[in-house]
Each structure stands twice: as C-alpha cells, then as structure tokens.
Amino acid sequence: MPALLLASLLPAGGCGRSEPPRDYLARVGDAYLTEADLAAALEGLNPGEDSSYVRQQIIEQWITNELLYQEARRRGLADDEEVRRLLQENERSVLISALLARLYDEAPAEPSPEEIQAYFERNKEQLRLREPFVQVYYLFTPAEDSARTARSRMQQALSAGTLEAEWPALAARFSADAALSLELAATLYPEARLFSVSPAVLERLQRMREGELSPVLATDEAYHVVYLARRVPAGTIPELAWVEDEVRQRLVIQTRKQMYARQVQRLRNEAMAREALDLR
C-alpha cells in the first residue's frame, strides 16, 4: 500500500472531542489524531516499508488535510448548494459500501487451504509471474556502526554457509524491525514492491546479482544492508507460497461477486413483490 495513501484511511477530520485524548499525536483546533487512528492506518504495510518513516508521513498528511478541511468550513463551503449535492451523493456511496461490507462480514469468504491449492493447480499458467520475484536477507538500523557490524557478520555467515541458520539471531540483534527481516527472508516477494519508501535501497537491489551482498546503504532515515539470495524472472510458473495471497484474494473476490449477485437479485425480487420497483 503506498505510504501517502495510508493517510486516507484515517478518520475524516480526526477525532473531535470536548476533552483532548491523552495519547494524541497531533491537534488542529479541536480535532485530534490519536495513536489508535495511526495504528489503524499503518495496518497492511508492504514488506520493506519503514513504519517510522510512513508514520511521520501520515501525521503530516493528516495535519495538512485537517487544516484544509477546517478552512473549507470557515469559508462556509458546507452550505454551498453544489457541495451539498456532492455530499449527498457521497453519503449514498458510503452507505452502499457499508452495506456490502456488512454483508461480506456476515458471510466470510475466506477460502480453505484445499480451495487455494485446487485453484492454484487449475490456474498455474495464468499465475505466471508478471515481474521478478526476490528473496532477500535485509535489515536496517539507525546506527551506522551497528549496520557495518551486521554486514560483517552476514559476510562471515555467507562464507560459512550458515546465513539461513544464523539469520533469526542476527535479525534480533541488529535489525530495527526483526519481524520484517524474518518475513522477507522466509519466501519471495515482487521485487518492485519492496522498499517503496526507500527508493535508494530498491534501486541498489535491482542492480544486484543473485548471491550479492550490498555495502551499507545510507538513507535519511536509516542504514541498510541487503543480501539477494534469489531472483526469479518474470514469466516463471510460481510456487504456491509466492502467490498464495494473490490466489486467496482472487477466491475472495470470486465468492463476493457471487454473493453480490445473489443479494441484488433477492432485493429486486422483494421490491417487485411489494410493487416497489417498476421497469418501463
């Protein structure tokens, strides 16, 4: 999920309260951005995204949006006829979306492992990789000395053929986000979607050869080390583990489309039965 788009997940206008919340991160007038608001927006970060960097982006974007929102209200735009029409249209869209979300929640469409496996077997050709996938051993830290020590330890482990075995301990000791470091090393991910908030790291990765260990890479927010363990080219038939999330999402969408069609047909039938729907 692009970092700046995360800001759109925050509540519109923040949290207006008669008393300020204790854990607020930013305030504009009587609107507050809380830790809970920010945590909700940070859910679903892409692997490789620096949560501390995205966190600051979201806070700044919220402040900007709130300043603009309050200025619009100060100018009386909420009473403008065209604005009110647009707000009414938006209300319809929001209510429809809320209804669909409620229906989907009431009948979860989570596919079983057997359904995922069966879909994968039937559609391997259609699931060929559309872009290179990579497996990386990656860590970042705010301290340059720590990054250099980590790189040295990684080089020693590579020479001894023990990097995979030593990685949990290395990540726990040196990485500012050990969970992320372990996640990236566990399987393959689309190369172009990694490190979206650290373009310099992504650029270096794309120039690396399989089996290459990067030097310590300095960015404004941290020091990074990347080892490219594996790169699989576009066009390859994937292993299920690489595309399991995509397969799961396809099945969820398929099930929801069927549910949507059934619900709309039910509503049409009920409306016609009570003579509340005419077609001319």
Secondary structure by P-SEA (a helix, b strand, c coil): ccccccccccccccccccccccccccccccccccaaaaaaaaccccccccaaaaaaaaaaaaaaaaaaaaaaaaacccccaaaaaaaaaaaaaaaaaaaaaaaaaaccccccaaaaaaaaaaccccccccbbbbccbbbbbccaaaaaaaaaaaaaaaaacccccaaaaaaacccccaaaaaaaaaccccccccccccaaaaaaaaaccccccccccccccbbbbbbbcccccccccccccccaaaaaaaaaaaaaaaaaaaaaaaaaaaaaaacccccc
